[in-house]
Amino acid sequence: MTSPKDDRRSGPRIPARVPVTIKAPQGNLELTGQTRDLSTSGIFLYTSSHISEGSELEMVLILPPELTQGEKRWVCCQASVVRVEDKADGYFGVAASIRNMDILPEILG
């Protein structure tokens, strides 16, 4: 009998569909994607370009109020890709572990 895979998440994931800008320094790539769910320690997103497992990423996105004590916040995250899934509709699923998250200052207009 097989046992279920251990859940390595350190915090609860919030289902959230928000746009994300992704930079992969090792390939000088700039991509866009959309989150499926996220927490302060991890993210799962979809993108049309393949990202290799083990890649280091920098991502900019808006965290939903559920993760920021009531207000949406722009953040910049440094993360490592831990899993990549192929999807039938041409998008790749990317699971990443967030190492660092900085809140970005609001831009007043």
C-alpha positions, 0 to 999 in steps of 0.5 A, a space after each residue: 500500500 502506498 502512502 500519500 506524498 508528504 505535504 511540505 508546505 509550511 503555511 496554508 495556501 490561499 486560492 488566488 488568481 493574480 498576474 505575476 511577472 517572472 524574471 529568471 536571472 540565469 537565462 535573462 528571461 522575463 515571463 508572465 504568468 498567473 497564480 493558482 494559489 499562494 502563501 507567504 512561503 510558496 506559490 503555484 503558477 501557470 506560465 506559457 514558457 517552460 521553467 526548469 526545476 531548480 531555477 531561481 526566480 524573482 517574481 513581482 505580484 500583488 498579494 491578496 488581503 488574506 495574506 497581508 492583514 487586510 490590504 492588497 500589497 505589491 511584493 517582490 519574491 525570490 524563489 526556487 522552482 521545486 516542481 514543474 507540471 506539463 498541462 494539456 492546454 499548453 501551459 506549464 504549472 510551476 511550484 516554487 518555494 519562496 525564500 524571501 519576500 519584500 513589500 514594495 512601496 506604493 507609487 502615488 500618482 
